[in-house]
Amino acid sequence: MSPHWRIAFRSATWVSACALVAAAAVWYLSGVSEAGAFLYGVAMGLLSFVSMAATVSMLTDRSTPAMMMAVAGSFGARCVFAAVVLGIPAYLGLWPVFPMLAGFAMVYLAENVVLLPMMPRKVSRVGTKSESSESERERRKVGA
């Protein structure tokens, strides 16, 4: 299993555990239907979250135009997915809307909180100088 799939599944497991605790609190405070709507929102958010690992898989070992199309297609598909899985139940009145949206939003917030610490401390950017890039440039000049 590739590293991005491991991160996605490990993060989804942590978010699921936190969501169960939050759903128990929602159930205690508001009732069963709100807790069910909350868990539905969380489940749909987790599906969208784990689909990011599929996007990363599409990005590896591809040309730039193919990567751009994969990112655009994946982003569009995630937006349509969110609109459909949240919009249809809200329109039909199947779930209470606020807890469902809160569960979905909780996953997106948790996604950022969980993944940001996993980002490298120094992200190299075009036009910026870092110690590693300077030493690499020096090695290339010397021919080492």
trRosetta pair geometry for C-beta under 8 A, 3 or more apart (Angstrom, degrees):
i j d omega theta_ij theta_ji phi_ij phi_ji
1 5 5.0 -113 -178 85 97 126
1 6 5.5 117 119 -58 116 89
2 5 5.1 90 61 9 78 103
2 6 7.2 -143 98 -6 39 89
2 57 7.2 143 46 -95 153 92
3 6 5.5 -56 -148 36 36 113
3 7 6.3 35 156 -19 69 104
4 7 5.6 -48 -145 36 35 112
4 8 6.3 38 154 -21 65 105
4 53 5.0 161 133 -134 96 83
4 56 4.4 -110 166 98 167 154
4 57 7.2 -157 77 -53 132 72
5 8 5.6 -52 -146 37 33 113
5 9 6.3 24 159 -12 67 107
5 53 4.9 101 -95 -175 58 141
5 57 7.7 39 -57 -61 102 115
6 9 6.2 -60 -144 42 27 103
6 10 6.0 24 159 -16 65 113
7 10 5.9 -59 -141 41 26 109
7 11 6.0 23 161 -16 64 111
7 53 7.6 168 68 -94 84 111
7 115 7.4 79 164 -112 124 88
7 118 6.5 108 -138 -172 132 168
8 11 6.1 -60 -145 40 23 107
8 12 6.2 25 156 -20 62 110
8 49 7.0 163 -153 136 90 84
8 50 5.0 108 167 -129 120 65
8 52 6.6 -178 -107 70 121 90
8 53 3.8 -72 -29 -50 158 129
9 12 5.5 -51 -141 37 32 113
9 13 6.4 38 155 -24 63 102
9 50 7.2 55 -77 -121 59 111
9 53 7.9 8 -31 -46 74 163
10 13 5.7 -51 -153 30 31 114
10 14 6.7 28 151 -15 63 104
11 14 5.7 -54 -150 38 35 110
11 15 6.2 32 154 -17 68 107
11 49 7.2 -123 107 157 117 130
11 110 7.7 153 177 136 99 98
11 111 7.1 78 156 -120 138 60
11 114 4.6 125 -135 135 111 150
11 115 6.8 4 -104 -62 156 83
12 15 5.7 -54 -142 40 31 110
12 16 6.1 37 155 -24 64 107
12 46 5.2 94 -142 -155 102 107
12 49 6.2 159 -89 98 94 125
12 50 5.6 13 -70 -70 144 106
13 16 5.7 -53 -147 34 28 114
13 17 6.6 28 154 -19 62 104
14 17 5.8 -54 -151 34 31 110
14 18 6.5 26 154 -12 65 106
14 110 7.8 -169 107 174 98 125
14 114 6.5 148 79 -113 137 138
15 18 5.8 -57 -148 41 33 109
15 19 6.0 36 152 -24 67 109
15 42 7.4 -178 146 -165 101 104
15 46 6.4 175 94 -95 130 102
15 49 7.4 40 34 67 165 173
15 106 7.9 146 -163 128 103 92
15 107 5.8 72 180 -124 144 76
15 110 4.8 127 -111 120 107 150
15 111 7.6 5 -79 -63 147 64
15 114 7.1 -83 -57 -32 100 151
16 19 5.5 -54 -143 36 29 113
16 20 6.6 34 156 -23 63 100
16 42 7.4 126 -111 153 57 124
16 46 6.7 41 -70 -97 92 151
17 20 5.9 -49 -153 28 31 111
17 21 7.0 28 151 -14 61 102
18 21 5.8 -56 -156 36 37 111
18 22 6.3 33 149 -16 69 108
18 110 6.8 170 69 -114 147 146
19 22 5.5 -54 -144 42 35 111
19 23 5.9 40 154 -24 68 105
19 38 7.6 179 -170 143 93 97
19 39 6.8 118 152 -114 115 67
19 42 4.2 109 -149 -148 148 158
19 103 6.8 69 -144 -146 116 95
19 106 6.8 135 -100 109 93 137
19 107 7.7 4 -76 -74 130 87
20 23 5.6 -49 -141 35 30 113
20 24 6.6 36 154 -22 61 100
21 24 5.8 -50 -154 30 32 113
21 25 6.8 30 148 -16 62 103
22 25 5.6 -54 -154 36 37 112
22 26 6.3 37 148 -20 69 104
22 38 7.0 -136 120 161 101 138
22 106 7.0 -172 101 -155 173 166
23 26 5.4 -49 -144 37 36 113
23 27 6.2 41 153 -23 66 103
23 35 4.8 93 -174 -160 83 92
23 38 5.3 176 -107 96 82 124
23 39 5.1 39 -110 -63 143 97
23 42 7.5 -87 -59 1 116 148
23 103 8.0 38 -81 -104 94 119
24 27 5.6 -50 -147 34 31 115
24 28 6.4 32 153 -19 63 106
24 35 7.5 59 -83 -134 20 132
25 28 5.7 -54 -148 37 31 111
25 29 6.1 16 159 -7 66 113
26 29 6.1 -65 -141 47 27 101
26 30 5.5 -32 -180 33 68 115
26 34 5.4 -135 164 121 107 103
26 35 4.6 153 97 -92 104 73
26 38 4.9 90 63 -11 173 160
26 99 6.1 107 -163 -135 142 126
27 30 7.2 -70 -110 57 14 73
27 31 6.8 -41 -151 140 49 10
27 32 6.2 36 -136 -92 93 46
27 34 7.4 180 -89 76 43 88
27 35 3.7 15 -72 -64 84 150
30 34 3.9 -30 114 52 130 158
30 35 7.1 163 72 -40 99 76
30 99 7.2 -171 92 -71 160 136
31 34 5.3 91 64 16 76 102
31 35 7.0 -141 104 -4 38 94
32 35 5.7 -61 -146 40 31 110
32 36 6.2 32 157 -20 68 107
33 36 5.6 -51 -146 37 32 113
33 37 6.3 34 153 -19 64 104
33 95 7.3 179 174 -142 87 60
33 96 6.0 102 128 -15 102 109
34 37 5.6 -52 -146 36 33 111
34 38 6.3 37 152 -22 64 104
34 96 5.2 -24 -99 44 71 146
34 99 4.4 143 -166 -38 77 159
35 38 5.5 -50 -147 35 32 115
35 39 6.4 29 155 -15 64 105
35 99 7.4 -80 -66 179 19 152
36 39 5.8 -56 -147 40 31 108
36 40 6.3 35 152 -22 65 105
36 95 6.9 -135 106 -125 92 103
37 40 5.5 -51 -147 34 32 115
37 41 6.5 34 153 -18 64 104
37 95 3.7 139 -111 -177 101 110
37 96 4.7 -125 -11 50 168 78
37 97 7.7 -78 -174 -50 143 10
37 99 4.1 97 92 85 112 111
37 100 4.2 -78 175 -57 96 84
37 103 7.2 -178 128 -1 61 132
38 41 5.8 -56 -153 35 30 111
38 42 6.4 30 150 -17 65 106
38 99 4.1 -71 -61 171 82 104
38 100 6.9 -118 -77 -79 31 35
38 102 6.3 -33 -118 79 90 103
38 103 4.2 145 -168 -61 55 121
39 42 5.4 -50 -144 38 35 114
39 43 6.2 39 155 -22 67 103
39 103 6.5 -129 -50 -131 12 155
40 43 5.8 -53 -147 35 30 111
40 44 6.5 24 156 -13 64 106
40 89 7.2 -54 141 79 149 179
40 95 5.8 -113 52 -99 151 159
40 100 5.7 -28 80 -122 106 95
40 103 6.8 113 67 74 52 155
41 44 6.0 -58 -147 40 29 106
41 45 6.2 31 153 -19 64 109
41 86 7.2 53 -116 -105 86 102
41 99 6.8 -167 1 132 136 60
41 100 4.1 154 -59 -170 113 49
41 101 6.2 -120 -125 -41 144 10
41 102 6.5 96 94 64 163 51
41 103 2.7 125 81 70 110 108
41 104 4.0 -95 -174 -33 96 77
41 105 7.7 -16 163 9 129 63
41 106 7.6 88 117 27 114 100
41 107 7.7 -164 138 -5 78 114
42 45 5.6 -58 -147 39 30 113
42 46 6.2 32 154 -21 66 105
42 103 4.0 -86 -40 -179 73 109
42 104 7.2 -131 -68 -69 31 39
42 106 6.5 -28 -97 69 90 117
42 107 5.8 141 -140 -52 59 113
43 46 5.7 -52 -147 34 30 111
43 47 6.7 34 152 -20 63 101
43 103 7.9 6 9 146 59 132
44 47 5.7 -46 -149 31 36 113
44 48 6.6 34 151 -15 63 105
44 81 7.8 179 -174 149 98 96
44 82 7.4 122 148 -117 116 59
44 85 4.5 173 -138 132 138 142
44 86 6.7 170 112 -58 159 83
44 103 7.9 88 41 109 90 109
44 104 5.9 -27 81 -100 105 102
45 48 5.6 -57 -151 40 33 111
45 49 6.1 37 150 -24 67 108
45 103 6.5 -158 -2 133 129 74
45 104 4.4 166 -62 -139 110 53
45 105 7.6 -109 -96 -9 143 17
45 106 7.1 150 63 66 173 69
45 107 2.9 144 138 39 135 150
45 108 6.3 -108 -151 -34 119 73
46 49 5.3 -50 -141 36 34 116
46 50 6.2 30 161 -15 67 104
46 107 5.8 -126 -56 -131 59 143
47 50 6.2 -55 -144 39 27 104
47 51 6.5 35 152 -28 60 105
47 81 7.5 -132 110 165 113 137
47 85 8.0 130 61 -54 136 175
48 51 5.6 -52 -153 26 31 117
48 52 7.8 47 147 -32 57 87
48 78 5.3 96 -152 -149 101 97
48 81 6.0 167 -93 101 99 132
48 82 6.2 35 -90 -69 151 94
48 107 7.4 113 60 114 104 138
49 52 6.1 -40 -175 5 40 112
49 107 5.7 -119 -41 165 131 115
49 108 7.7 -156 -78 -85 102 52
49 111 5.3 -149 -123 -94 116 125
50 53 5.8 -33 -175 17 56 113
50 54 7.7 58 134 -13 66 95
51 54 5.1 -42 -162 30 56 117
51 55 6.7 62 140 -23 71 96
51 74 7.2 174 145 -161 104 100
51 77 7.7 -128 163 106 147 114
51 78 6.3 175 90 -91 137 99
51 81 7.7 113 1 27 167 170
52 55 5.2 -46 -153 31 43 117
52 56 6.5 45 149 -19 68 98
52 74 7.9 104 -114 164 48 132
52 111 8.0 114 -2 -159 153 132
53 56 5.6 -47 -149 35 36 112
53 57 6.5 43 148 -22 63 102
54 57 5.4 -50 -151 33 35 116
54 58 6.6 36 150 -20 64 101
54 74 7.2 177 98 -124 93 123
55 58 5.6 -54 -153 34 34 111
55 59 6.6 32 150 -22 65 107
55 70 6.7 145 -151 148 70 99
55 71 6.7 77 -169 -109 113 57
55 74 4.1 101 -104 -169 110 166
56 59 5.5 -56 -150 33 35 114
56 60 6.8 39 155 -29 66 99
57 60 6.3 -49 -152 20 32 110
58 62 7.0 -2 160 -19 59 152
58 67 7.6 145 127 -123 83 57
58 70 3.9 -174 137 -164 127 140
58 74 6.8 -180 43 -52 147 131
59 62 6.3 -113 -161 32 29 119
59 67 5.1 63 -136 -136 75 99
59 70 6.0 -166 -72 93 65 139
59 71 6.9 50 -85 -62 111 93
62 66 4.1 -115 172 94 117 123
62 67 5.0 150 90 -59 115 81
62 70 6.9 75 82 -8 168 142
63 66 4.8 88 57 13 79 106
63 67 6.9 -145 94 -8 38 89
64 67 5.6 -55 -144 36 31 112
64 68 6.3 32 158 -20 66 104
65 68 5.7 -53 -147 35 33 111
65 69 6.4 30 156 -16 66 105
66 69 5.8 -55 -148 39 32 109
66 70 6.2 34 153 -21 65 107
67 70 5.6 -55 -146 36 31 112
67 71 6.3 30 156 -18 66 105
68 71 5.9 -53 -146 36 30 108
68 72 6.2 26 156 -14 64 109
69 72 5.8 -56 -142 42 30 109
69 73 5.9 28 158 -17 66 111
70 73 5.8 -57 -141 41 26 109
70 74 6.0 25 159 -18 63 110
71 74 5.8 -57 -143 39 26 109
71 75 6.1 25 159 -17 64 109
72 75 5.9 -55 -144 38 27 109
72 76 6.2 26 157 -16 62 110
73 76 5.8 -58 -146 40 28 110
73 77 6.1 27 156 -19 65 109
74 77 5.7 -55 -144 38 29 111
74 78 6.3 30 156 -20 64 105
75 78 5.8 -54 -148 34 30 110
75 79 6.5 29 154 -17 64 105
76 79 5.8 -56 -149 36 32 110
76 80 6.3 28 155 -15 67 107
77 80 5.8 -54 -144 40 32 109
77 81 6.1 38 154 -24 65 107
78 81 5.5 -52 -145 36 30 116
78 82 6.4 31 156 -19 64 104
79 82 5.9 -53 -149 36 30 109
79 83 6.4 29 153 -18 64 107
80 83 5.7 -55 -147 37 32 112
80 84 6.2 26 157 -17 67 109
81 84 6.0 -61 -147 38 26 106
81 85 6.0 6 167 -3 66 114
82 85 6.5 -62 -133 46 24 96
82 86 5.8 -2 174 6 63 119
82 104 7.1 115 -143 -171 100 139
83 86 6.7 -73 -138 51 16 93
83 87 5.0 8 173 -15 61 131
84 87 6.0 -51 -111 43 16 105
84 88 5.9 13 -177 -16 58 113
85 88 7.0 -36 -120 31 17 104
85 89 7.4 7 171 0 47 110
86 89 6.8 -69 -155 44 27 99
86 90 6.1 22 157 -16 66 119
86 100 6.4 153 -136 138 86 117
86 101 6.6 80 -156 -89 131 75
86 104 6.1 -22 -85 -47 131 164
87 90 5.7 -65 -144 42 28 110
87 91 5.9 27 161 -21 68 111
88 91 5.8 -54 -141 37 27 110
88 92 6.1 12 164 -4 64 113
88 94 7.9 13 124 11 73 130
89 92 6.0 -64 -138 49 28 101
89 93 8.0 -116 169 53 55 9
89 94 4.1 -84 -150 55 82 116
89 95 4.7 20 156 16 126 105
89 100 6.6 -166 97 -135 131 165
90 93 7.6 28 179 -73 28 35
90 94 8.0 -63 -46 37 21 81
90 95 7.2 -49 -77 63 54 88
90 97 4.7 65 -127 -107 103 104
90 100 6.9 -152 -71 73 93 146
95 99 7.4 -113 162 72 104 97
95 100 4.8 92 119 -60 133 133
96 99 5.2 51 90 23 109 105
96 100 6.6 168 86 -14 56 95
97 100 5.8 -69 -151 40 30 111
97 101 6.1 21 161 -13 71 111
98 101 6.0 -59 -144 41 29 105
98 102 6.0 31 157 -22 65 109
99 102 5.4 -54 -141 38 33 115
99 103 6.3 37 158 -22 65 102
100 103 6.0 -54 -153 32 28 110
100 104 6.6 25 151 -14 62 107
101 104 5.6 -55 -147 39 35 111
101 105 6.0 32 155 -17 69 109
102 105 5.8 -56 -141 42 29 109
102 106 6.2 39 154 -30 63 104
103 106 5.6 -48 -147 27 29 116
103 107 7.0 30 154 -19 60 99
104 107 6.1 -54 -162 28 33 110
104 108 7.0 25 147 -12 64 105
105 108 5.6 -56 -152 38 40 110
105 109 6.2 39 152 -18 71 105
106 109 5.7 -55 -147 39 32 110
106 110 6.0 30 155 -16 67 110
107 110 5.7 -56 -141 42 29 110
107 111 6.1 43 153 -32 63 103
108 111 5.4 -43 -145 25 31 120
108 112 7.0 26 156 -13 59 100
109 112 6.2 -60 -160 36 33 105
109 113 6.3 25 149 -14 68 110
110 113 5.5 -57 -141 42 36 110
110 114 5.7 30 161 -17 71 110
111 114 6.2 -58 -141 40 21 105
111 115 6.0 2 167 -3 61 118
112 115 6.3 -63 -130 46 24 98
112 116 5.8 32 171 -33 64 110
113 116 6.5 -45 -137 22 19 111
114 117 7.5 -72 -176 31 28 98
114 118 7.5 12 144 -9 62 116
115 118 5.4 -65 -158 38 48 114
115 119 7.0 62 147 -40 73 91
116 119 5.7 -38 -159 5 42 116
119 123 6.8 -28 168 -62 110 118
120 123 5.8 131 75 -76 100 68
122 130 5.5 116 170 -134 136 144
122 132 7.7 143 99 13 142 118
124 128 6.9 -167 -158 71 56 108
124 130 6.0 -101 -103 9 88 138
124 132 7.7 -89 -76 71 124 113
124 133 6.2 124 -130 -54 128 128
125 128 4.6 57 65 10 92 123
129 133 6.3 -140 -150 76 52 119
129 134 5.9 49 -172 -58 101 105
130 133 4.9 85 54 12 82 102
130 134 7.0 -151 88 -7 39 89
131 134 5.9 -60 -149 37 30 109
131 135 6.3 22 159 -13 66 108
132 135 6.0 -56 -145 40 31 106
132 136 6.2 32 155 -20 64 108
133 136 5.5 -53 -146 37 33 114
133 137 6.4 37 153 -22 64 103
134 137 5.7 -52 -150 34 32 112
134 138 6.5 33 152 -19 64 104
135 138 5.5 -50 -148 35 36 114
135 139 6.5 38 152 -20 65 102
136 139 5.7 -51 -149 34 34 111
136 140 6.5 33 152 -19 64 104
137 140 5.7 -55 -151 35 33 111
137 141 6.5 35 151 -21 65 103
138 141 5.6 -52 -150 33 34 112
138 142 6.3 24 156 -12 67 108
139 142 5.9 -59 -145 43 31 106
139 144 4.7 -86 -156 63 84 102
140 143 7.5 36 -176 -77 30 34
